[in-house]
Amino acid sequence: MYFKRKAYDQLLEWKRDYADRYAVLLEGARRVGKSAIAQTFAENEYASNILIDFAEAGKAIRDCFDDIANPDMFFLRLQAETGVTLYKHKSVIIFDEVQLFPKARQAIKYLVRDGRYHYIETGSLISIRKNVKDILIPSEEMKIQIYPMDYEEFCWAAGENYGILKNVFELNRPIGQATNRKLMRDLRVYMAVGGMPQAVEAYTEGRNFAEIDQVKRQIIELYEDDFKKIDLSGRISAMYKSIPAQLSRNQNRYRISAAAGRKSSRDAELLYELVDSKTVLISYNTTDPRVSLSLSKNLESYKLYLSDTGLFVTLMFMDRPTTENELYAKLLSDKLPANLGYLYENLVAQMLAAAGRGLYYHTWEKENSSHYYEIDFLIAEGSKISAIEVKPSGTGKHESITEFRKRFSGNLNDCYLLSQKDIGAEGELKMKPLYLTPFLLTMRPQP
């Protein structure tokens, strides 16, 4: 099943403006839908296409790349092996899972220069050094990052009216408890299912949550197999699996030693490879929000989130052979006997990343105390920033964001408290329900 994806419009722009000079690389974690997007686009927008899946391509196909210096022979052999006729300026060739055959990626330079056809690549773990160390990375390549399906894409697939959320945001007034509860429950369905297309497909087919959970477990097992191919010690897998536990402790940074035991000289490299797999999102502690967030980030102080909140939910309950429907029912009704602030924090991180935002947070010590204040997320907006605190209950004193406003008032646009509560305000602190998070980045409500 193919679901409507925003990346399709990005590919249309690439085809119109760049495809004669650049191949496009759809980059992202395994099972986020890269291949389906590429194939659907090729079928709809070109007279013919050749798909080469390097996870399955045999010797005959791979041997075609020995003739790359002779494009006429290369295209002749490729058409003969696939049985597909290529038409000049009307056909596209897809290199699927191109990281498995680096010679094909290196060939992009010469194929684009030849100019006859267009080229789409898909790749996972694409820039890990061991996959590219012996080749020249082509400059004739532009990238489109593919994330798990965001909340709007999920609503498209599930037949939900996402447009109503835009209306709520623009109205910028309380909508009432009943409507807010309904919209929050819809959001929790997305959190439970996640944005991996296989899990979304299972949901749209009417499978129960225990069955959807099994789909997500298979994806996690696939990731773990990939991690073992990179690192036989199992440290990367341990780092990945420890993310929910470390976030639940409300620590001000991720600790590799807490995930994988004693420190290793390879920890920095393993972290790079985990982040590069696109299965996780990294948020850096920025030491001075008054300047560029990226320039003041502390490379030694960071948090890790899962790139998909649905997988996060499954990973929370990996201590049992299956996650029962009863647990999911309690999650949907917000009756799990635990403080799940870290789960909602992961959701916001995923939403920010899907909007193309880098992730940053800020901590500072309380005066005359060993404790610290923390702002969950900072968003750069021109020369200023906006601050986001995630607090599902919406209750309490909100000390961190209150102190942050005092400390950096000259550098602030807005301060938001994201919770399950209805729209409101406390002074200059704007209180928004979590389902409005995507709109904070693209539009401003009417005063």
N, C-alpha and C positions, 0 to 999 in steps of 0.2 A: 504494500500500500504506500502511495506517495502522498505526503501532506504538503500543503502550501507552506513555503518557506520564504523568508525575507531575502535570503541569499540569491534567490532567482532574479530579483530586480537588480542586484549588484552584478550578476552575470550579464544581464541585458546591457547594462552600462559598459561593462568590459567589452562585449561584442561590438557595440556601437563605436566606442571611442579608442580602444586600446588593443584589440585582438590582432590587428595587423602587425603590431610591434612587440607584443608581450603574450606569452602563455599565462594562464591563470592557475594558481595553486590553491585548491580548497584544503585548508589546513585545520586539523582538529583531532580530538580524541577518537578512538575507535567507537563505532556504532552511533555516531551523532547524525548520520544521514548524508555524509559527503557524497558517496557513490550514487545514491538515489537522486540527489539534486543534480549531479553532473549528467546522469543518464537521461533524466526527464528533460533537462534543458537541451541536450543534444538531439533528442527525438523531436522536440517541438520547434527548434529554431534553426535546424540545418537540414539540407537535402539528404545527407547520409552521415553516418558516424561509425567509427571503429572504436570499440572498447577493448583495451588490453588490461586485464586484471593480472598483475604480477604475482598475486598470491596463487594463481592457477596456471599462468602462461607456461607453455612447454618450451622445449629447446628450440623448436623451429621458429617460434615467434621471437625468442630472445636472440637467436642468431641473426635475425634481420638487422639488428643494430650494429652488426659488424660492417654493414655497408653504408653507414651514416655519412661517410665522406662522398658517397655517390648517391645523392637523393633520388635520382630516377630509379636506380636499382632497389633502394630501400622501399619506396612506395610501391613498386611493382611486386616485390616479394610480400609486402604486408597485405596488399589486396588479394594476392593469390592464396595466402595462408588463411585469411579471414573470410574470403568470398564476398567482400563488400567493395563496391565501386566508389571511389573518391572523386569528387567534382571540385575543380579549382575554385577557391574562394567561397565554396558552398558546403564544405564538409569540415568536420571536427574530429580529432583523434583524442581519445581519453586514455591517459595513463593512470590506471587505478592502483592504489597502494604503491606508488612510485618509489617509496623508500626501500622497497624490497629489491629494486633493480636500479642502483644509482647510475648505471651507464645510460639509462633512458632519460634521467633527469639532466645529465650532462649534455645529452643530444639536443635538448631544447634550444640551445644557443644556435645551432646550425639549422634546425627545422624551422624556427621562427624566421631566421634570415632568408631561408628559401622562399617563404611567402605564399605558398600554395594553399595551405590549410591553417586552421586554428587548432589550438591545443589546450586541453584542460587536464590538470594533474590533481590527484587526490593523495593525501598522505597523512599518516599518523606517526608520531615520534619522528617527524620528518627531519629535524635539524640536529638530532643527536649526533655527536661527532663521529661515532663509529660507522654511521650510515653515509657520511659525506666526506670523510677524511681523505679519500683517494680521488675525488673528482673536483672539477671546477664548478662552483655553484653558478648557474646562469644568471646574468644580469637582466636577461630578457624574460623576467618572471615577476609577476605581481601576485600578491596573496590576498585571499579572502578568508577570514577566520570564521569557521563554522562552530557554533556552540550548540549545546542541547536546545531543544525547542523552548523559546521563551514563553511567557504567560500568554501573550497575544496569539502566538502560533498554536499553543495548546488550545486556546478558546476556539480558534478557527477549526481545529480538528474535532473538537468535542461538540461543536455547534452552539457554543455559548456566546452571548452578546457582549463582547469586549467593549464595544462602543459606549455602553452605558457607563463604564468607568471614566471615560473621557468627559462625559456629561457631568458626572459627580465631581470630578476634579475642577472643571470650569465653574460649576455652581459655587463651590467653596463654602458650603454651608452644611450643617448637620443634616443627615438624611434619615435619621430615626433608627432605633435599635433593631427593629425587625429587618429592615433592608440591609443594614450594616452586617447583622449576623449572617444573612444569606450570602452576601458577597464575600465575607470572611470564610464561610464554609466552602464556597467555590474555590477560593484560593488554597485552602487546605487540601482539597482534592488534587490540585496541581502539585502541591508539595508532596503528597503521598505517591502519586504516579511518577512525577518528574517529567523531564523533557526528552528522554531517550526515545527515539521513534518507535522502537520495538515495544516498549512499555506503553506508550501512548496508543499504539495499534491494539494491544491487548485490552486496554481500557475501552476504546471505541467499539470493540467487538463484544463488550459486555462481560468480560471475564471478571471474576471476583478478585479482591485485593491479594489474597493468598497466591493466586495464580500469577498476578502481575508481579508480585514480589519474587517469584521464582525466575521470571524473565530478568529482573534486575540482578538477582544473584548470579545468573549466568554471565551477565555483562561484567560484574565485578570479578568473577573467576577468570574471564578473558583478560582483564587488565592485569590480574596477578600473574597469569602466564606470561604476558608481555614483560612485566617487571623482572621475572626470573630470567628471561632471555638477556636482559641488560645486566642484571646483578644477581649472581647465584647465591650470594650470602643471605638474601631475603630481607635486607635492610630497607630497600625501597618499598616492598610490600608492607612491612611493619610500619613505615612512616605513613603510608597511605591509610592503613586501617586504624591508626591511632588518632586521626583528625577529630572525629566526634568526641572522643574521650578528652582530648586536650582542650577543645573548645568548651566542654561542659565544666571544666575546672575554673573557667573564667581567668585564665592566666593572661598576662600582658604580652606573651609571645609564645611561639611554637618552640618546643625543645626536642631536637632529634634524639638526644640521649634518653628522654623519657619514652620514646617510641621504640628505639632499636638497641637499648642497652648502652654500654660504655661508648665513649666517643671514638670515632675512626678518622683516620687521615683522609678518607674518601668522602666524608660527610658532605662537604660543599659540592663535590661532583655529583653525588647521588641526589642531592636536593635539586640541582640544575636539571638532572635527567627526569626527575619526577615532575617538576613544573613544566618542563618542555614536552612532556607527554600529553599535556592539555587536560589531564584527568583531574587536576587540582587548580585552584586559583591562589595566588600569593598576594597578601596585603602587607605593605611595608609600613613600619612605624616612621612617620616623618617627624624629624626633630624640631623643625621650625616652620609652622604653617604659614608664616607671614611671607615666606619666599616660595619659590617653585616647589611643589610637593615632591616631584621626582628628584630635584637636586638636593633636597634635605632628607631623603630617605635613609634610614639606617639599615644597611645590608645585613647586619647581624641580628636585627630585631624584626620579626615578621610573624604573621599568622597564616595558616593554611586553611582553605575551605575546599570542599568538593565542588567540582564544576557542575554537578547536577544534584539538586536537593532530594530528588527521588531516590538516588543511590545513597545519599546521606541517611535517609530514613531506614533503608534496608541495612546499611552498615551499622546503625545503632543497635539492631537486633540480631546481629550475626552470631551471637552466643547460643542461638537455638537453631535447629535444622530448618525451620520455616517460620515465617512471621504470620501469625494467625489473623483471620479476618477481624477477630475481636479487638486486637491491638489497633488495627487500622480504623475500626469504628470509633474507638476512643480518641484517636488522633483527629479524626474528622469532626468530632463533637467537642474537641478541646478538653477531654476528660482524662488524659493520661496523668498518672500521679507523679509528675515530675515537672521541674522548671525547664521548659524547652526554649528558653531565650536564645540559646546557641543554634537551635534549628532554624529559627526565624532569621537569625543573623546570617546563616549560610544562604538562606533564600535571598536576602537583600544583596549579599555579595554576588550571587549568580545574576540577579537582575541588573546590577551595575555593570558587571563584566559583559553581559549580552548587549548592553547599550554602548559598548566600546570604551568604557571608563577603566582606567587603572585604579587599583584598590590601595587606599592609604588610610591609616588611623593615627591617632596621636595620644600619647600618655605623658603625664607629668606627676611628680610627687606632691602629695598634700603637705602643706606647711606643718612642721613639727609632728610628722607622722611617717610611719613606714609604709602606709598605704598610698595609693595613687588614683588619680582621675584618668578616665579614658573616654575618648570619642571614637565611636565604632567606625565611622567612615567620613572621609573628607572629599569634597568634590570641588575641583577647580572650575571657576566660572569667570573668564576674563582675568582681571587682575585681583579678583577676590575669591573667597571660598564659601561653601556652604557646609554645615556640619550636620551629621545624622547620628542619632542615638536610637538603637533598636531596643524596645522594652515592651514585650507583648502585652503585659498587663496594663500598661499605660498609667500605672499608679506610682506613688512615691514622690520623692523630692527632686529627682533629676539633677543631682548635684553637679555631675560632670559637665553637662551641657550648659548649665547655668554659669558655672565658673569659667567655662571656655568662652562664653559670650563676653564676660567681663574682661577676660585676659586678651581677647583678640577682636574687640568690637570694631576697630578701625579697618579690619580686613574681611569682615563678614558680609555676605548677602543675607542668608537665611539660616536659621537653626530649626531642624525638624526632629520631632519625636515620633517614631513609627511604632504603632501598636495595633491591637485588635479593636481599639475604641473608635468611635465615630469622629468625624472632623471636629476640631476645636482649637483652642489657643489658650496659652497661659502667658499673658504679657506678649513678648515678642517671640516666644517659643510656639512654633506652628505644629499642631498635633494632627497627624494624618494616619488613616488606616493603612496597613501594609500593602493592600492591593493597589494603592495609588503610587507606589514607589517608582514605576517606570516613567510616570508623568513629571516627576520632580526634575528629570533630566532634559526634558524636551519642551516644556511649556510652563507658563506661570498662570495661576488662577486669577480671576478678576478680584480686585480688593473688595 
